[in-house]
């Protein structure tokens, strides 16, 4: 395996600069997830690491060696794509062994690698089947097996689960995480799905417009987002934002009254965007926040409720079943340590 250092990396398409100046370190054996909205540059960055896109500036160092000019086939990386890219006329056995055979590896080496990959991915019973006889999840495991058999320095995953249905995505998330634990491999994984990022990563890198907004452990980013963009991107359902003003004795929500809070660390009179995660709201008969119910979505263990606070749209998650109707008004409160303050103009985190 290998570590990776990215220093002041740039990517230009003609006069358009899509990645202006990006630096990132990935430790040996680390599982790093690049996450962000479509068009943020995460797949472009992954393709630059793989050697499938030219580097316009900066340095890419893999295992201590500058790799800017090393061709893809010599970087000793394995990449798993969104599409399975399997040969339909070949068996699972031949698909997995195809790369080593093309490279002229010894038969014993190929057989050992095939056996190891198929055992890790539970494919031993499917080696003589063709891809058309497999489920979507099994095909993706074959694609991963083709990567494992190469024994690469780095595994690169480019939205590998986006073509699977919801149930398969959940099971494949577990399988990829288990694969990382078995191999101790260095993985860089691209997704736009923040649930994948939260559940799989050792460290998340949140990207926006070719720049890194924040990086860190999943719960660190969830609990202390650096700005409104990160706060709104991570979390499902997403964080709600309310226009407010900090006062001496609390936070005044526009159109909804005062939430008593002390010691915010923000000067009185500052206009803020008050962020509250859906699960942070608490039903409270004397709560200072008036919430008007619009839509109820029972999920079984939880009740998701869409409504308004002071005319501003908000989503609330209750960890219980409720008998409520559209139009009901619920008094709510929020523990002070669950409130997030962001600058109304810049979106930067305030107060701590």
C-alpha positions, 0 to 999 in steps of 0.5 A: 500500500502507499500514502499520497500527497497532493500539493497545489494541484490545478486542473484547467480545461482551456481557459476554464480552471476547474480545480484552482489550488488543492492540497491533500494528504492521504495516509497509508491504509486510510479510507478517504471519501471525496464528497460534494455536489455534481460538478464540484471536481471530485471525479476529476481529481480522482482521474488525475490521481489515476493518470486518466487526466493530465495535471495542469499544475502542482505535484502528485506524490505516491509512496514518495515518488512524484507521479505527475508524468508516470502513465496510468498503467505504471501507477499500480492503482486499481480503479472501480467505476460506476459502470461494472465494465465487465466482459459479458462473454467471459466468466467471472473467473476470466474477468478477474484474471484478465489483467494478470494474464495480459501482463503475462504473470505466471499461472500459479500467481494468477490462480493464487490471486484469483483464489484470494480475491474470490474468497474475500468477496464471496465469489467462489461459487460464481466463478463459472458464471457469466456477468449476465447471470449475476445480480448488480451487487455480484457484478460490482464484487467482480469488478472489485475482484478484478482490482484486488487481484492486481494487489495495487498501491491504491484503490480508487472508487468512482461512485461505484454504487450509484447504479444499484438500488437502495437495498443493494447500496446499503449491503455494498457499503458494508462489503466495501468497508469490510474489504478495507478492514481485511486488506488494510488498503489505501482507498480514495472513494468518490460519491455525491451521497453523503450517507455513503461518506458518513458511514464508510470514511475514516476521513471525509473531504467535502469539495465545492467548486474545485476547492476543499471546504472542510476535511475531517472525521465524519462525526467531526464534520457533522457536529462542527461544520466549518460553514453553512455549505458543509452543514447543509450538505452533510446530514439526511434530512438536511440541516434547516437554516433560519434567519436570526439576530444575536441578542444579549439574552438569546437568538431572535429568529426572524418572525418567530421570537427569542430562543434563550441562549447565553455565551454564544461568543457572537456579538449582540446585533450580529445577523446570523443564519441559525442552523438546526439539525432535524433531530435536535428539535425537542417537543416542549410544552413551554418551548419558545419555538412555534412550529406549524405542521405542513406534512407528516411522513411516518417511517416506523421508528421515526416521524418526519415532519415538514413545516414552518417556523416564523414562515421559514421552511423547516424539517423536524425528526421525532424519534417517536410516533405522533398523532398530529395533523397538518395545521397543528402548532407544536411548541419546540425547544433546542438544547443550546449545544445543538445550535449552529451559528453561521455568518449571514453574509459569508456562511462561515461558522461563528462562536466557537 
